Amino acid sequence: MHDTPLKSSAAGAPRAGWRRIATRILPRVVIDHVRELRTLSSAERRAHVSVTVRRLVPGSGGLPRGMTSESAVLFVCYGNIIRSALAEALYRKHSAELGAMRVRVRSAGLSAKPGREADARAVAAGRALGVNLEPHRAQSLTQALVDEADVIFIMDRLNEAKLLARFPTARRKVRRLGSLAKDGHSDLIEDPYVHDTTHVAAAAMRIDRATAALAAILNGEPTT
């Protein structure tokens, strides 16, 4: 009566061994990409691979041409209650400090629950950075929001793939917000939702640096 579990265990052992070996010899970024691809639909996988290859081209992450302080900016994340909500508020703040008279900025979530309040940890992090997220209410990403945006800032690879699979017309507009932080980290701002307050505050700081840089660029100010 022990034959079946013994066979199952023996069959699983080589696979587990190969996984351990792959983890040791493959670069972390490759392992992360493979794990992400497993969670995506076929259309999302194609978008994931396409954008990964495209980002290997030097200069591919630059802003679209002709952008100014009055260009329409859209920030997108998963639920529109932490990262993109902070990005919208902080970009407004930095633009106002630079004297921008007409700021066109929105935020949305690919899996947002419309009307949901900002996460309490994001509210606290925003308050520490000088913005108030208490009035914020989440909204879902729509084709209309995509169409009206001049540039769309996404936070991570998974949501980028989902966005491009769902809204293929956004391809030339999408950029990664983390690329503007210039802080030695990757161009991704990972979702801190399942982590503690410290992770949310750290994400907020990176978003603050990135949106300050964006406001400066679009207002023709020098950046560091």
C-alpha positions in Angstrom: 0.0 0.0 0.0 3.1 2.2 0.1 3.9 1.9 -3.6 2.0 5.0 -4.9 3.4 7.5 -2.4 6.9 6.1 -2.9 6.7 6.5 -6.7 5.3 10.0 -6.4 8.1 11.0 -4.0 10.8 9.4 -6.3 9.4 11.2 -9.3 9.3 14.5 -7.5 12.8 14.3 -6.1 14.6 14.8 -9.5 12.4 17.9 -10.3 13.1 19.4 -6.9 16.8 18.7 -7.4 16.9 20.4 -10.8 15.0 23.4 -9.3 17.7 23.7 -6.6 20.5 23.5 -9.1 18.8 26.1 -11.4 18.4 28.4 -8.4 22.1 28.3 -7.8 23.4 28.7 -11.3 20.9 31.0 -13.0 20.8 34.8 -12.4 18.1 35.9 -10.0 16.4 38.0 -12.7 16.0 35.0 -15.0 14.4 33.0 -12.2 12.1 35.9 -11.4 11.0 36.1 -15.0 10.3 32.4 -15.2 8.2 32.5 -12.0 6.2 35.5 -13.3 5.5 33.8 -16.7 4.0 30.8 -14.9 1.3 33.1 -13.4 0.3 34.8 -16.7 -2.1 33.9 -19.5 -0.8 33.2 -22.9 -1.5 36.7 -24.1 0.1 38.2 -21.0 3.2 35.9 -21.5 3.6 37.2 -25.0 3.4 40.8 -23.7 5.9 40.0 -20.9 8.4 38.5 -23.3 7.9 41.3 -25.9 8.5 44.1 -23.4 11.5 42.4 -21.8 13.2 42.2 -25.2 12.2 45.7 -26.1 13.7 47.1 -22.9 17.1 45.6 -23.8 17.4 48.4 -26.5 19.3 51.4 -25.1 17.1 54.4 -24.6 13.9 52.5 -24.8 12.8 53.7 -21.4 12.9 57.4 -22.2 9.8 59.6 -22.1 7.7 60.0 -25.3 8.7 63.0 -27.4 7.2 66.4 -27.0 6.0 66.0 -23.4 5.5 69.1 -21.2 4.1 69.9 -17.8 0.6 69.9 -19.3 0.9 66.4 -20.8 -1.5 63.8 -19.4 0.2 61.4 -17.0 -1.4 58.2 -15.8 0.0 56.0 -13.0 -1.1 52.4 -12.8 -0.6 49.6 -10.3 -2.6 46.6 -9.1 -5.3 48.0 -6.8 -4.8 51.8 -6.9 -4.6 52.0 -3.2 -0.9 52.3 -2.5 1.7 52.9 -5.3 -0.3 54.6 -8.0 -2.3 56.6 -5.5 0.9 57.9 -3.9 2.4 58.6 -7.3 -0.6 60.7 -8.4 -0.6 62.8 -5.2 3.2 63.2 -5.1 3.4 64.2 -8.7 0.8 66.8 -8.1 2.7 68.1 -5.1 6.1 68.3 -7.0 4.5 69.9 -10.0 2.8 72.6 -7.9 6.1 73.3 -6.1 7.6 74.0 -9.5 4.8 76.4 -10.5 3.0 74.1 -13.0 -0.3 75.8 -13.7 -2.2 72.9 -15.3 -1.4 69.4 -14.1 -3.2 66.5 -15.9 -2.7 63.4 -13.8 -4.7 60.4 -13.0 -4.2 57.0 -11.4 -5.9 53.6 -11.7 -5.6 49.9 -10.9 -5.7 46.9 -13.2 -7.6 45.0 -10.5 -9.0 47.9 -8.5 -12.1 47.8 -6.4 -13.8 51.1 -7.4 -14.4 53.4 -4.5 -11.9 51.7 -2.2 -10.0 54.0 0.1 -6.2 54.2 0.1 -4.4 51.7 2.3 -3.9 53.2 5.8 -0.1 52.5 5.5 0.0 54.5 2.3 -2.0 57.3 3.9 0.6 57.5 6.7 3.5 57.3 4.2 1.9 60.0 2.1 1.4 62.2 5.2 5.1 62.0 6.0 5.9 63.1 2.5 3.4 66.0 2.6 0.4 64.7 0.7 -3.1 63.7 1.9 -4.5 60.4 0.5 -7.6 60.3 2.7 -9.8 61.7 -0.1 -8.5 59.1 -2.6 -10.8 56.5 -4.0 -9.6 53.7 -6.3 -10.7 53.4 -9.9 -10.3 50.7 -12.5 -8.1 51.2 -15.6 -10.2 51.7 -18.7 -9.6 52.2 -22.4 -10.7 55.8 -22.0 -8.0 56.5 -19.4 -5.4 54.8 -21.6 -6.5 56.8 -24.6 -6.3 60.2 -22.9 -2.9 59.6 -21.4 0.3 60.8 -23.0 2.4 58.6 -20.9 1.5 55.7 -18.6 3.8 54.8 -15.7 3.6 51.2 -14.5 5.3 49.8 -11.4 6.2 46.2 -12.0 6.6 43.6 -14.8 3.5 41.5 -14.0 1.1 44.5 -14.1 2.9 45.8 -17.2 2.3 42.5 -19.0 -1.4 42.5 -17.9 -1.8 46.1 -19.0 -0.3 45.5 -22.5 -2.3 42.3 -23.0 -5.5 44.0 -22.1 -4.8 47.4 -23.8 -2.4 46.8 -26.7 -2.8 50.4 -27.9 -0.9 51.5 -24.8 2.4 49.9 -25.9 4.2 53.1 -27.0 3.1 55.0 -23.9 4.1 52.6 -21.1 7.2 53.4 -19.0 8.4 52.1 -15.6 8.2 54.7 -12.9 11.2 53.2 -11.0 13.5 54.1 -13.8 13.2 57.8 -12.7 14.2 57.2 -9.1 17.9 56.9 -10.0 18.7 55.3 -6.6 20.7 52.3 -7.7 17.8 49.9 -7.5 16.0 48.3 -10.5 13.3 50.2 -12.5 10.6 48.2 -10.7 8.6 49.4 -7.7 7.3 46.1 -6.3 4.0 45.8 -4.5 4.4 46.3 -0.8 0.8 45.3 0.0 1.7 41.9 1.7 4.6 43.4 3.6 4.8 45.7 6.7 4.7 49.4 7.1 8.4 49.7 6.6 8.1 48.3 3.0 5.2 50.6 2.2 7.3 53.6 3.4 10.3 52.5 1.4 8.1 52.2 -1.7 6.7 55.6 -1.0 10.2 57.1 -0.8 11.1 55.7 -4.2 7.9 57.0 -5.7 8.6 60.4 -4.2 12.0 60.5 -5.9 10.7 59.3 -9.2 7.8 61.7 -9.3 10.0 64.6 -8.3 12.3 63.8 -11.2 9.4 63.5 -13.5 7.9 66.9 -12.5 11.3 68.5 -13.0 11.8 66.9 -16.4 8.4 68.0 -17.7 8.9 71.5 -16.3 12.3 71.9 -17.9 14.1 72.0 -14.6 17.6 70.5 -14.0 17.7 67.1 -12.4 20.3 65.4 -10.2 
